């Protein structure tokens, strides 16, 4: 199924049961524009969430995550979550909800050898993956997959068989994301696999906080308490897994947003400074020169 607008859950007569019953029967794609959305609580199926413009906030396990262009979120089956976008900005979302049986069949195909699939053609036992509930970077390979999906929808409209074929390959990209995450788990400095996985989950919480609230001045002690790690453990393990310290990651995120504002808007440097969380213009210009090798205004001129 395919939707180009978001449902209004507050609309009189909206049939909530009918709406959510579709998610058990079909793969569903939302490719929609909106000036605001809100869903207080929903238990969903495996789904892929990204935005092409604007930002959308998700609430997961008492955490708030901001999904912005270039990032995506995977929600697992039966994950309770909320979502909202109410800052007045134009929002364009791309969400894909995978029918459970469809995703299980793709996982089974991806996780077994060809000989097993030949020997057990009728073994349709449920296969599942438990994805980390964290923000992920859209890779060039995934971007190509998403661009192809949108192009097909624009040029040929929604055709269920065609889209299901495309979603097989989208799920394979998400499996690669899962495999990359487990490679990072292996970089956690701990002996037991369960300990490494748990520390990685907590590091992801810290990273998501830094990304989602980059414009705020949240101190390291507060982030470490939210991630349930001591400050030394957070700094040490964050560097081991992501090859950068939490502060360095925060500056990188701020500079990326500053560069986008310089490229795509005419906002003055002093306004970009406070929008990206820097203390003053001098501090911003020093950090930008260190990160990009050029002063902000010269960077903007080169983009023209």
Secondary structure as UniProt FT lines:
FT   STRAND          2..3
FT   TURN            9..10
FT   TURN            12..13
FT   HELIX           16..21
FT   HELIX           22..24
FT   STRAND          28..34
FT   STRAND          37..44
FT   STRAND          47..53
FT   STRAND          55..60
FT   TURN            61..62
FT   STRAND          63..68
FT   TURN            69..70
FT   STRAND          71..75
FT   TURN            77..78
FT   STRAND          79..85
FT   STRAND          91..97
FT   HELIX           100..111
FT   HELIX           114..119
FT   TURN            120..122
FT   STRAND          135..137
FT   HELIX           140..156
FT   HELIX           160..185
FT   TURN            186..187
FT   HELIX           193..212
FT   TURN            213..215
FT   HELIX           220..226
FT   TURN            227..228
FT   HELIX           231..242
FT   HELIX           246..264
FT   HELIX           269..275
FT   TURN            276..277
FT   HELIX           281..292
FT   HELIX           296..303
//
